């Protein structure tokens, strides 16, 4: 038989549950406020003590109300925070299982796709999905099997809240770790975020891709165009992360395609420049600067990469970028990159000297980081002209003259 004390505790629990069952929206909101204030951070055993071993009865009511009202946003933030108290409770795995049994994951993912709901509500939903994912591999697989990667990636790409984007990135990072069955799916989901219009989402995705790269091994070819596009960003933080991922991909089979694309960034058609809007021109200058800077980094780190770039006529492309007086940053990056190739490869030194003449070449070698500021328009035209002979043509000319 139960003791008097236990009977009183059970009566208290039943009274609480009846109060919840009969309460309307405002009253339930107050109940949730009190629950959150009194129980945040409690362990599973502490919650059971609070509810006289009947905490699951209250959790069942919370999840039922969630499923019935989430589309309308009724007390959604408080409701999700209350469920989070159960899911985050130490020694409370049973609560997680109970939540999953009623389709909790699908409900949370559906919340992310509802445009009319608040960003704060969606952020709370992501936090609950983090708790699920952090519970172990099979729970990560459950989220992925529920088309979770797509939903989370779309939320990351479209969210206007920096805090919410960071929570989504943490969730995708968790799904990409210790989840070999679906890690490629997570990788591709992050790649799909790169073309979005949010610089912060692009930055976070690039960071996570770089972290995942070692575990993934070979990168899909689908990463090439989005990554090259990220390098053309006018946002320096995006460019920086794109270059870091680019470095990580130099050991992958996509390297030739990436290097070819990098060289192409340096040589936009000159005739287009007169028709570009100011915004497009800014983007063009950004991509040229990032292109030159990234090639310099890659070439210095690997002689093999440097030789591949030379075969792809990077020397000609750098000279064209150096002659672009509309963008000093691009000129500086291209100049520093070219001096590396000149000092490292004798054939390149001869090629550049032959292309620009002894006077301009000596000026370049004396002060590669600042010489372009002293160039006159005629010298700039020599470099930037699309009629400048390419390295292969110059080598042929040298052979003929010899």
NUDOGU-589471 format. One record per residue (C-alpha): residue number from 1; residue in one letter; x, y, z. Coordinates in Angstrom, 1 decimal. Example, Ala and Ser with C-alpha at 12.3 -4.5 7.8 and 13.67 -1.06 7.14 Angstrom:
<rs>
R   n res   east  north     up
R   1   A   12.3   -4.5    7.8
R   2   S   13.7   -1.1    7.1
</rs>
This chain:
<rs>
R   n res   east  north     up
R   1   X    0.0    0.0    0.0
R   2   X    1.1    3.5   -0.7
R   3   X    1.9    5.8    2.2
R   4   X   -0.1    8.9    3.0
R   5   X    2.7   11.1    1.7
R   6   X    2.7    9.2   -1.6
R   7   X   -1.1    9.5   -1.9
R   8   X   -0.9   13.2   -1.4
R   9   X    1.8   13.5   -4.0
R  10   X   -0.4   11.6   -6.5
R  11   X   -3.4   13.8   -5.7
R  12   X   -1.3   16.8   -6.4
R  13   X   -0.1   15.5   -9.7
R  14   X   -3.7   14.6  -10.8
R  15   X   -4.9   18.1   -9.8
R  16   X   -2.1   19.6  -11.9
R  17   X   -2.9   17.5  -14.9
R  18   X   -6.7   18.3  -14.6
R  19   X   -5.7   22.0  -14.4
R  20   X   -3.7   21.7  -17.6
R  21   X   -6.4   19.7  -19.4
R  22   X   -9.1   22.3  -18.6
R  23   X   -7.0   25.4  -19.2
R  24   X   -7.2   27.5  -22.2
R  25   X   -4.3   29.2  -24.1
R  26   X   -3.6   32.0  -21.6
R  27   X   -3.8   29.7  -18.5
R  28   X   -1.5   27.1  -20.3
R  29   X    1.0   29.9  -21.1
R  30   X    1.2   30.7  -17.4
R  31   X    1.6   27.0  -16.5
R  32   X    4.5   26.7  -19.0
R  33   X    6.1   29.9  -17.6
R  34   X    6.1   28.4  -14.1
R  35   X    7.3   25.0  -15.4
R  36   X   10.3   26.5  -17.2
R  37   X   11.3   28.7  -14.3
R  38   X   11.1   25.9  -11.8
R  39   X   12.5   23.0  -13.7
R  40   X   15.2   24.2  -16.1
R  41   X   18.4   22.1  -15.8
R  42   X   16.8   19.4  -13.7
R  43   X   17.8   15.7  -14.2
R  44   X   15.4   12.9  -15.0
R  45   X   15.1   11.7  -11.4
R  46   X   14.5   15.2  -10.2
R  47   X   11.7   15.7  -12.7
R  48   X   10.2   12.4  -11.6
R  49   X   10.4   13.5   -8.0
R  50   X    8.7   16.8   -9.0
R  51   X    5.8   14.9  -10.7
R  52   X    5.5   12.0   -8.3
R  53   X    6.9    9.6  -10.9
R  54   X    4.5   10.8  -13.5
R  55   X    6.6   13.3  -15.5
R  56   X    5.9   11.3  -18.6
R  57   X    2.2   12.1  -18.3
R  58   X    2.9   15.8  -18.5
R  59   X    5.4   15.3  -21.4
R  60   X    2.7   13.4  -23.3
R  61   X    0.4   16.4  -22.9
R  62   X    3.0   18.8  -24.1
R  63   X    3.8   16.8  -27.2
R  64   X    0.1   16.3  -28.0
R  65   X   -0.6   20.0  -27.7
R  66   X    2.5   20.7  -29.9
R  67   X    1.2   18.4  -32.7
R  68   X   -2.2   20.0  -32.6
R  69   X   -1.1   23.7  -32.5
R  70   X    2.3   24.1  -34.0
R  71   X    1.0   25.3  -37.4
R  72   X   -0.6   28.2  -35.6
R  73   X    2.4   29.1  -33.4
R  74   X    0.3   28.9  -30.2
R  75   X    2.8   29.4  -27.3
R  76   X    5.2   27.6  -29.5
R  77   X    8.4   29.0  -28.0
R  78   X    7.4   28.1  -24.4
R  79   X    6.1   24.8  -25.5
R  80   X    9.4   23.9  -27.2
R  81   X   11.4   25.1  -24.3
R  82   X    9.4   23.0  -21.9
R  83   X    9.9   19.9  -24.0
R  84   X   13.6   20.8  -24.2
R  85   X   13.7   20.5  -20.4
R  86   X   12.7   16.9  -20.7
R  87   X   14.9   16.0  -23.7
R  88   X   18.0   17.7  -22.1
R  89   X   17.6   16.1  -18.7
R  90   X   20.5   14.0  -17.5
R  91   X   19.5   10.3  -17.1
R  92   X   16.3   11.1  -18.9
R  93   X   16.7    9.0  -22.1
R  94   X   13.2    7.7  -21.6
R  95   X   11.8   11.2  -22.3
R  96   X   13.6   11.3  -25.6
R  97   X   12.2    7.9  -26.7
R  98   X    8.7    8.9  -25.7
R  99   X    9.1   12.1  -27.8
R 100   X   10.3   10.2  -30.8
R 101   X    7.6    7.6  -30.6
R 102   X    4.9   10.3  -31.2
R 103   X    6.7   11.6  -34.3
R 104   X    8.6   14.4  -32.6
R 105   X   11.3   14.7  -35.2
R 106   X    8.9   15.1  -38.1
R 107   X    7.0   17.8  -36.2
R 108   X   10.2   19.7  -35.5
R 109   X   11.3   19.5  -39.1
R 110   X    7.8   20.7  -40.3
R 111   X    8.1   23.7  -38.1
R 112   X   11.3   24.8  -39.9
R 113   X    9.4   24.8  -43.2
R 114   X    6.5   27.0  -42.2
R 115   X    7.2   30.5  -43.4
R 116   X    4.6   32.2  -41.2
R 117   X    6.3   31.1  -37.9
R 118   X    8.7   33.3  -36.1
R 119   X   12.5   32.8  -36.3
R 120   X   12.6   32.4  -32.5
R 121   X   10.3   29.4  -32.7
R 122   X   12.3   27.8  -35.5
R 123   X   15.4   28.3  -33.5
R 124   X   13.9   26.5  -30.5
R 125   X   13.0   23.7  -32.9
R 126   X   16.6   23.4  -34.1
R 127   X   17.8   23.3  -30.5
R 128   X   15.5   20.3  -29.9
R 129   X   16.8   18.6  -33.0
R 130   X   20.4   19.1  -31.7
R 131   X   19.4   17.3  -28.5
R 132   X   18.1   14.4  -30.6
R 133   X   21.2   14.3  -32.8
R 134   X   23.6   14.5  -29.9
R 135   X   22.0   11.4  -28.4
R 136   X   23.8    9.1  -30.8
R 137   X   24.3    7.8  -34.3
R 138   X   20.9    6.1  -34.7
R 139   X   19.2    9.4  -33.8
R 140   X   21.2   11.3  -36.4
R 141   X   20.2    8.7  -38.9
R 142   X   16.6    9.1  -37.9
R 143   X   16.8   12.9  -38.6
R 144   X   18.5   12.2  -42.0
R 145   X   15.9    9.5  -43.0
R 146   X   13.2   12.1  -42.3
R 147   X   14.7   14.4  -45.0
R 148   X   16.1   16.5  -42.2
R 149   X   19.3   17.6  -44.0
R 150   X   17.3   19.3  -46.7
R 151   X   15.0   21.1  -44.2
R 152   X   17.8   22.3  -42.0
R 153   X   20.0   23.4  -44.9
R 154   X   17.0   25.4  -46.4
R 155   X   16.5   27.0  -43.0
R 156   X   20.1   27.9  -42.8
R 157   X   20.0   29.5  -46.3
R 158   X   16.8   31.5  -45.8
R 159   X   16.9   32.5  -42.1
R 160   X   17.4   36.2  -41.3
R 161   X   18.6   35.6  -37.8
R 162   X   22.3   35.2  -37.2
R 163   X   21.6   33.2  -34.0
R 164   X   19.2   30.8  -35.8
R 165   X   21.8   30.3  -38.6
R 166   X   24.5   29.4  -36.1
R 167   X   22.2   26.9  -34.4
R 168   X   21.4   25.3  -37.8
R 169   X   25.1   25.1  -38.5
R 170   X   25.8   23.4  -35.2
R 171   X   23.1   20.9  -36.0
R 172   X   24.4   20.1  -39.5
R 173   X   27.9   19.8  -38.0
R 174   X   26.6   17.3  -35.5
R 175   X   24.8   15.3  -38.3
R 176   X   28.1   15.2  -40.3
R 177   X   30.1   13.7  -37.4
R 178   X   29.9   10.0  -36.5
R 179   X   27.2    9.4  -39.1
R 180   X   29.0    7.6  -42.0
R 181   X   25.8    6.4  -43.6
R 182   X   24.6   10.0  -44.3
R 183   X   27.7   12.2  -44.1
R 184   X   27.8   12.6  -47.9
R 185   X   24.2   13.7  -47.8
R 186   X   25.1   16.3  -45.1
R 187   X   28.1   17.5  -47.3
R 188   X   25.9   18.0  -50.3
R 189   X   23.3   19.7  -48.2
R 190   X   25.9   22.2  -47.1
R 191   X   27.1   22.7  -50.7
R 192   X   23.5   23.5  -51.7
R 193   X   23.5   26.4  -49.2
R 194   X   26.5   28.2  -51.0
R 195   X   24.5   29.9  -53.7
R 196   X   22.1   31.5  -51.2
R 197   X   22.0   35.3  -50.7
R 198   X   23.1   35.3  -47.1
R 199   X   26.8   35.9  -46.6
R 200   X   26.6   34.5  -43.0
R 201   X   25.0   31.3  -44.2
R 202   X   27.7   30.9  -46.9
R 203   X   30.4   31.5  -44.3
R 204   X   29.0   28.9  -41.9
R 205   X   28.5   26.3  -44.6
R 206   X   32.1   26.7  -45.9
R 207   X   33.4   26.4  -42.4
R 208   X   31.5   23.1  -41.8
R 209   X   32.5   21.7  -45.2
R 210   X   36.1   22.3  -44.4
R 211   X   35.8   20.5  -41.1
R 212   X   34.0   17.6  -42.8
R 213   X   36.4   17.3  -45.7
R 214   X   38.9   15.0  -44.0
R 215   X   36.1   12.5  -43.0
R 216   X   34.4   12.6  -46.4
R 217   X   37.6   12.0  -48.4
R 218   X   36.6   12.6  -52.1
R 219   X   34.5   15.7  -52.7
R 220   X   31.6   15.5  -55.2
R 221   X   32.1   17.4  -58.5
R 222   X   29.1   19.4  -57.6
R 223   X   31.2   21.5  -55.1
R 224   X   33.3   23.1  -57.9
R 225   X   30.9   25.7  -59.3
R 226   X   29.4   26.8  -55.9
R 227   X   32.9   27.1  -54.4
R 228   X   34.2   29.2  -57.3
R 229   X   31.1   31.4  -57.0
R 230   X   31.8   31.8  -53.3
R 231   X   35.3   33.0  -54.2
R 232   X   33.7   35.8  -56.2
R 233   X   31.8   37.1  -53.2
R 234   X   32.3   40.7  -52.3
R 235   X   32.3   39.7  -48.6
R 236   X   35.8   39.1  -47.4
R 237   X   34.7   36.6  -44.7
R 238   X   33.1   34.4  -47.4
R 239   X   36.2   34.7  -49.6
R 240   X   38.4   33.6  -46.7
R 241   X   36.4   30.5  -45.9
R 242   X   36.2   29.6  -49.5
R 243   X   40.0   29.8  -49.8
R 244   X   40.4   27.5  -46.8
R 245   X   38.1   24.9  -48.3
R 246   X   39.9   25.3  -51.6
R 247   X   43.2   24.4  -49.9
R 248   X   41.6   21.3  -48.4
R 249   X   40.3   20.2  -51.8
R 250   X   43.7   20.2  -53.5
R 251   X   44.2   16.6  -52.5
R 252   X   40.9   15.6  -54.2
R 253   X   40.0   14.6  -57.8
R 254   X   38.2   17.9  -58.3
R 255   X   41.5   19.8  -58.2
R 256   X   42.0   20.2  -62.0
R 257   X   38.5   21.6  -62.4
R 258   X   39.0   24.0  -59.5
R 259   X   42.4   25.2  -60.8
R 260   X   40.9   25.7  -64.3
R 261   X   38.1   27.8  -62.8
R 262   X   40.5   29.8  -60.7
R 263   X   42.5   30.8  -63.7
R 264   X   39.3   31.8  -65.5
R 265   X   38.4   34.2  -62.7
R 266   X   41.3   36.4  -63.6
R 267   X   40.5   37.1  -67.2
R 268   X   37.0   38.7  -67.8
R 269   X   36.4   40.0  -71.3
R 270   X   37.7   43.6  -71.5
R 271   X   34.8   44.7  -73.7
R 272   X   32.3   43.9  -71.0
R 273   X   33.9   46.3  -68.5
R 274   X   32.3   49.4  -70.2
R 275   X   28.8   47.9  -69.9
R 276   X   29.0   46.7  -66.3
R 277   X   26.8   48.3  -63.6
R 278   X   28.6   49.6  -60.5
R 279   X   27.4   46.6  -58.5
R 280   X   28.5   44.1  -61.2
R 281   X   31.8   45.8  -61.5
R 282   X   32.4   45.5  -57.8
R 283   X   31.7   41.8  -57.9
R 284   X   34.0   41.4  -60.9
R 285   X   36.8   43.2  -59.0
R 286   X   36.2   41.0  -56.0
R 287   X   36.4   37.8  -57.9
R 288   X   39.7   38.9  -59.6
R 289   X   41.2   39.8  -56.3
R 290   X   40.2   36.6  -54.6
R 291   X   41.3   34.6  -57.6
R 292   X   44.8   36.0  -57.6
R 293   X   45.1   35.7  -53.8
R 294   X   43.9   32.1  -53.7
R 295   X   46.3   31.1  -56.6
R 296   X   49.2   32.6  -54.7
R 297   X   48.4   30.6  -51.5
R 298   X   47.9   27.4  -53.5
R 299   X   51.1   27.8  -55.6
R 300   X   53.3   28.5  -52.5
R 301   X   52.0   25.4  -50.7
R 302   X   52.6   23.0  -53.6
R 303   X   55.0   23.0  -56.4
R 304   X   52.8   20.5  -58.3
R 305   X   49.9   22.9  -58.0
R 306   X   52.1   25.7  -59.2
R 307   X   53.1   23.8  -62.3
R 308   X   49.5   22.9  -63.0
R 309   X   48.6   26.6  -62.8
R 310   X   51.4   27.5  -65.3
R 311   X   50.1   24.9  -67.7
R 312   X   46.7   26.5  -67.4
R 313   X   48.2   29.9  -68.5
R 314   X   48.0   31.5  -65.1
R 315   X   50.9   33.7  -65.9
R 316   X   49.0   35.4  -68.7
R 317   X   45.9   35.7  -66.5
R 318   X   48.0   37.4  -63.7
R 319   X   49.4   39.9  -66.1
R 320   X   46.0   40.8  -67.4
R 321   X   44.8   41.3  -63.7
R 322   X   47.9   43.4  -63.0
R 323   X   46.9   45.8  -65.8
R 324   X   43.4   46.3  -64.4
R 325   X   43.7   49.8  -63.0
R 326   X   40.1   49.8  -61.9
R 327   X   40.9   47.6  -59.0
R 328   X   44.1   48.2  -57.0
R 329   X   43.5   45.2  -54.7
R 330   X   43.4   42.8  -57.6
R 331   X   46.5   44.4  -59.0
R 332   X   48.4   43.9  -55.8
R 333   X   47.4   40.3  -55.3
R 334   X   48.2   39.5  -58.9
R 335   X   51.6   41.2  -58.7
R 336   X   52.6   39.3  -55.5
R 337   X   51.4   36.1  -57.1
R 338   X   53.3   36.7  -60.3
R 339   X   56.6   37.5  -58.6
R 340   X   56.4   34.2  -56.8
R 341   X   56.1   32.4  -60.2
R 342   X   58.9   34.5  -61.7
R 343   X   61.3   33.8  -58.8
R 344   X   60.5   30.1  -58.6
R 345   X   60.4   29.2  -62.3
R 346   X   63.1   30.5  -64.7
R 347   X   61.0   29.9  -67.7
R 348   X   58.3   32.2  -66.3
R 349   X   60.8   34.9  -65.7
R 350   X   61.8   34.9  -69.3
R 351   X   58.2   34.7  -70.5
R 352   X   57.2   37.7  -68.4
R 353   X   60.3   39.7  -69.4
R 354   X   59.7   39.1  -73.1
R 355   X   56.0   40.0  -72.7
R 356   X   56.4   43.4  -70.9
R 357   X   59.9   44.5  -71.8
R 358   X   63.0   45.0  -69.7
R 359   X   62.0   48.4  -68.2
R 360   X   58.6   47.4  -67.0
R 361   X   59.9   44.0  -65.8
R 362   X   62.6   45.6  -63.7
R 363   X   60.1   48.1  -62.2
R 364   X   58.0   45.1  -61.3
R 365   X   60.8   43.1  -59.7
R 366   X   62.1   46.1  -57.7
R 367   X   58.8   46.6  -55.8
R 368   X   56.1   44.0  -56.7
R 369   X   53.7   45.1  -54.0
R 370   X   53.6   48.8  -55.0
R 371   X   54.9   49.1  -58.5
R 372   X   51.5   49.1  -60.1
R 373   X   50.7   52.5  -58.4
R 374   X   53.5   54.0  -60.6
R 375   X   52.3   52.5  -63.9
R 376   X   51.2   54.7  -66.7
R 377   X   48.2   54.0  -68.9
R 378   X   50.4   52.7  -71.7
R 379   X   52.1   50.2  -69.4
R 380   X   48.8   49.1  -68.0
R 381   X   47.5   48.5  -71.5
R 382   X   50.5   46.3  -72.3
R 383   X   49.5   44.1  -69.4
R 384   X   45.8   44.2  -69.6
R 385   X   45.4   43.9  -73.4
R 386   X   43.7   40.7  -74.5
R 387   X   46.2   40.7  -77.4
R 388   X   49.2   40.0  -75.1
R 389   X   50.8   36.8  -76.2
R 390   X   50.1   33.8  -74.0
R 391   X   53.0   31.9  -72.3
R 392   X   52.7   29.0  -74.8
R 393   X   52.9   31.5  -77.8
R 394   X   55.9   33.3  -76.2
R 395   X   57.7   30.0  -75.7
R 396   X   57.2   29.2  -79.4
R 397   X   58.5   32.6  -80.3
R 398   X   61.6   32.1  -78.2
R 399   X   62.3   28.8  -79.9
R 400   X   62.0   30.4  -83.3
R 401   X   64.3   33.3  -82.4
R 402   X   66.8   30.9  -80.9
</rs>
